[in-house]
Amino acid sequence: MTTRNEPTTAEKISKLPWSIGANAANTVFAQFTFFGSVFVLFLSDLGLSKSQIGGLLSLLPYTGLIALFIAGQVARFGYKKTYLTFFGGRKVVTALLLFTPWVLSSLGPQVMFIYVSFIVLAFALCRSIAEVGVYPWMQEYVPNSVRGKYSATNNVFASLTGFFSVGIAGFVIERATGLNGYMFLIGAGVIFGFISVWAATHIPGGAAVSEGQKAGAGWRDILRTTRDKDFLFYMFGVSLFTLAVNPVNSFLPLFMEEEVGLSSGNVILIQAGTLLGGLLSTYLWGWAADRYGSKPVMLSGICLRTLIPIFLMLMPRNTPISFYLALGIVLLQGIADMGWAIGAVRLLFVSIVPPEEKTKYMAMYYAWAGLMGGTSQLLGGWIVQASSGLSGQFYVFRLDPYTGLFLLGLVLPVLSLLLLRGVRSDTGVTIRQFAGMFLRGNPFQAMSSLVSYQFAHDERDVVEIAERLGGTRSPLTVDELLELLKDPRFNVRFETIISIARTRPDPQLTEALLQVFNGTELALSTIAAWALGRIGDQQAREALYQGLDSPYHSIQAHSARALGALEDIEAVPILLQRLNRETDKGLQMAYASALGKLQAREATGILLGLLNTFENEGARLELALSLARLAGNEGHFIRLVREARADPGTVTAQAVDALRKKIRRDQVNGTLETAMETCIEALARGELEKGAGALGDLILQLPPDRFEATCLVILQDCAEKLKSVEASRLEYTLLALHTIEVGWQS
Amino acid sequence: MTHAPTNAEKMRRLPWSIGSDAANAVFAQLTYFGSIFVLFLSALDFNKTQIGFLLSLVPFSGLIALFTASTIARFGYKRTYIIFHGARKTVTILLLFTPWVLAQFGAQVTLIYIAGVVAIFSIVRAIAITAVYPWTQEYVPSSVRGKYSAIDNICATLTGLIAVTGAGYIIESSTGLNGFMLLFSIALVFGFISVWAAAFIPGGAPVPEDKGRKTSSGELVKALRDKDFVLYLAGVGLVTIVVTALASFLPLFMQEEVGLSSGNIVLLQTGGMIGGLLSTFLWGWTADRYGSKPVTLSGVYLTWLLPILWLLMPRHSELSLYSALAVALLQGFADMAWVIGSARLLFVNLVPPEKKIEYMAIFYAWVSIVGGASQMLGGRVLDLASGIRGEFLFFTIDPYTVLFVTSLILPALSIWLLRNIKAEKTVSEFEFAGLFMRGNPLTAAQSLIRYHLATDEQTIVLTTERLGQTKSRLAVDELLEALADPRFNVRFEAIISIARMPADPRLVEALIKILNGSELALSVVAAWALGRIGDEDAFEPLRKGLDAPYRSIQAHSARALGSLGNDEIAPVLLQRLRSETDKGLQMAYASALGKLGVTPAVTDLLALLQETQNEGARMELALSLARIAGDEGHFMKLWRQARLEAGTATSQAVTSLKKKLAKKGVTKEILLKLDGCAEALALGDFSQGNLLLQEVIDALPLEEFKPVCVQIIQHCRCCLAEFDPPRLECLLLALNILETCLQS
């Protein structure tokens, strides 16, 4: 239960749109100012070297180190108050960038560099303090029940606004001359920044933590968190990834301009590809992280990310298709980065950081991330500067000043992957299993069914979706199927059991079916028994054995058939014993069918007895099939049955003719030949009874040593029946022909 | 006594017939029946009228059938066919002397010479064909006729295809008449192979005098009084005029107007053959399954499209060959549909077996007359129109335009005539087309093939599942067959698959049979399936299912009746609910009454809700009440959200309710209580939230609500007061009813 001084979940949910709005507006600010290609191009146009650019960019993360010293104060001052104050402060500082052209023209490049450095530093400090405040606040105001949905929606809006702002930035930079375009964009960015601050004031929570609550922690306490092995591995893993990715991301615009030959406008536009990739994948990653855990999502992001430097090194340069290929690569980059971002952050919050020590852990994390982020920028600038004279060709790879960055971007994520594989996870799903989910069944149809499921409410629609969910045969739909099993509507539950029976076997689904099977609803227990047999999961064996003792015949019968379908040989003695004493026709049929499937040859006699006594034509055919299964090659018998429906005389005559050829090869006595001809002639003329009698005679002339015992017993019984009044029963003719065909030993 | 061959014997020998036809297809394509012969005549400098005349000799000679039918029957169909089939190959040898005749005697004598050869060939062929029709009817068993036709067509088309492709290459790379002579020689070799293979086909024995019926003019007139037969002859005549004329003169159109080379024109035939090859099995199978008429009409509709496409095709451009090939492919489709459909319609539906001699003689003679006339007429029309040139909108006008316009009009008339044939009552052509438009016909076709190849239980069960998933009516017959499979699991799977199909009368009928059958396990699931399909025809059988000796069938029947939505059953269900003591049946009746929205059942449902202990059952009962008075969608949305976090979900529902009540102008006191209720629920304090909600209900002007809503709300009020913390279904039902009754 929530305490009265905290916002309730309902209140938090009702105010989440303000958070999403604030983040969307802040995205425009970020893209137009410090966090997009605009700023790198702006610094480059100001005449700064790559080392200077790298140094300036590194200030943004490095200031994160401040977290180690202010975490306690921020908590006491209040997360929301801190955030709003410094979040607003950084917009004011940013507005100072608008005076850069004047500083440059009036005081020269040296002063201008100091001026810009000062602004970046002030901005970075404000931002770091604000971020120290926002992490715990965010943990508070986003309810866990909607965290995944919130992340996805938030990312969608942020990506969309980012997408449009990048488009506008590209348009403005392409048409503007000198620094005018940048000034326009920075001005617009500041306006959106203030809108973002205003929207954030409506978000609930983030109250100050009283002294008594011990929110703060000294830097010694914070450093002690590094004794947690998982946290340490996580931080190293994140660091390696940051060192690999940040420099590539930062210097990608310059690589595209200088080496690939794209115009400034196009360089900014390809950023849209990153945003689009993120936008397209955000919901999927968020949903997958909520459902299958953060680790597989994060590791998938890393795996995808290792491909980016390879593609960048291989891409054709200064050609008309370069732009489109660059767009494709950054689209993939956007997908990879979104997977990484969603997975890594969620893993941190859910598995790595113990909730009771979040202040210490988060401060340590933020400081470390800042340190690594800053170092990565410096490292990137240094590598590019140091290898400025590099050029040439190595196999298919073009060497240039950015090659070092790309190699770093290839090697470090692999090391990061190895480290992060070892950290504790919120679920047991491995990356291999996670990838497998998208490779089995039809993941696209599964995704569309999952979306439809969320919107369907009336019974008919939900029933249709239950059908579709099963039809996808994708592991992605398991949770929805489990949820549907709990639906209050009988028809939905019934349909779901069928869908589960028809989908790919899954331990959770089998377990759920077992619960239904053992439940109180007879109609559902019965169909669950069938479903357990249909799935063929050995996990169901024990329950099905118990089902044989159910007070309901329907459950007993389905359990018996299901045990047959599971090919559980151990069931043979039990089924045989029950068949011997059972009087109910339906149960007799079920046991007989199961024994046939289990190829229980010891049941031959009793099955022949049942075949003789049953009157129902369909049941007799099923019994004949069980006996045919004992003889072997069920398919041959079924073919005979199918073909005989249309023209029994011709089909049986053809079958005898085929036997004749087979027997003729073995050079048996001549009287058999005559007997077979008589039989064929009669059957082919449609004289089925006469043909059946001839077949009975023929069987008696067959050499018994050519058949093993079971087939011989079946044949002898068939011969007896075919020569008697039972000749009109087609199943005996078919069974006899089948047994001779499959049982004849050359 | 000599017995007629048995079906088993006939089937064993069918490969000889197929082999013979395949070899004869090579002969036909390389001699008189492909573009090669037209090009050959053109290479001899014959004009179109002369070509038309020569081509017309082949069909015209069919008239002989009227006078030879009974003689052939007495002489023996097989004997006649073998002799005259062989003789026509011998006559064709004479074509090899054409270059010598031309060189020695000139063009005029050559024309007479060729005409003589063609005339003899035509007469010999007509006699052979008069014999082969009844013989084919005898030696192909009805049970495999469709399959035989398909395989025969496939083999003949494949050999024809190879022959035509090779011929195109030879014609392209040879000069003068050499290429044609080489092709005729090859054709003769295949022709004699065909005769040899035909000798192995059984049957075709002579009909003894006493059994033979002489073909008198009176009998022929009687046949012509058969309205369906006359309509058929007229329809076939119109299409034959078009098809024959087009087949004869299209190569010349392609050469003269479109600008294709001779080799490419021969290649076009390949397109037609591929079209036929690709579609033959489909047409044969559909004709067997859905009847001949829709297939025949489909062929005519497609034929009707062809002249439009030819009129529009680009000429003398790089695209010409490809577009001509595409149209030829469609032509192959159309021709195959027409051939398979119309022949089957004739044999199966129109010609009475006991009068086959008269009917077949008239048919063959008529087709011959029309075919011959169309050749002559076609050539004449083209010669007369040779001066026509011009442009009309985006159509190029040329001598062939007249032919194409005729091809637009005549098939339209033919469709009108053939549609009026009443001998076959199957699906209409629109229903037939609909079969391919609904569901997924491609997956259906794939599943059908798999179904027929599958024999083991696991595979057949999976295939049956797929058949249902296609939701295509094409799968209906296989599903019906699966219902008759000896394996229980296959039958069970088939019922489920049928339940997921669109309603089809045959499937519903089959399910009703199972419902009334002796297998309890299947009857139960059939009852469910009937409800799932929702077909009104299942109403009566399900109503009877309520009186079944098994409770499981009763329960499923009740639920299925609820799904059908026919409220005639409501009083019966209500009465049973009141008298029933079994919990499972009570739930089934209650659920059905809820689905039917039966207001008088509310009191009973509320009483049942009060006494039911099982949590899941109570929620199902609450849903039934929500269905009667509230909104199922809203209730389910609330239920889903409440499963995750009941406090937040109910709090949000109360907040939403407050907004609506505020608009209605309720007192501030009520609104404050609602705020408090939402706050308490959001904090997870259900006791307080429950109390405040009760107060809200007490304070609301319930007299403005519908009586049924009031009844349920008051029950919920009591339920909320009785249990602390409140039962979730009471809370959800109360919120649902308040929300939805307020809207109404």
Interface residues (C-beta under 8 A of the other chain):
Chain A: M1 T2 R4 T8 T9 A10 E11 I13 S14 P143 S145 H457 D458 E459 V462 V463 E467 G471 E483 K486 D487 P488 R489 F490 N491 F494 E495 I498 R502 T520 E521 L522 A523 T526 I527 W530 G533 R534 H553 S554 A557 H558 R561 A565 G586 M589 A590 S593 K597 N616 G618 L621 E622 A624 L625 E634 G635 H636 I638 R639 V641 R642 R645 A646 D647 G649 T650 A653 Q654 D657 I680 E681 L683 A684 R685
Chain B: H3 T6 N7 A8 E9 M11 R12 P141 S143 T455 D456 E457 I460 V461 E465 Q469 E481 A484 D485 P486 R487 F488 N489 F492 E493 I496 R500 S518 E519 L520 A521 V524 V525 W528 G531 R532 R551 S552 A555 H556 R559 S563 G584 M587 A588 S591 K595 N614 G616 M619 E620 A622 L623 E632 G633 H634 M636 K637 W639 R640 R643 L644 E645 G647 T648 S651 Q652 T655 A678 E679 L681 A682 L683 G684 D685
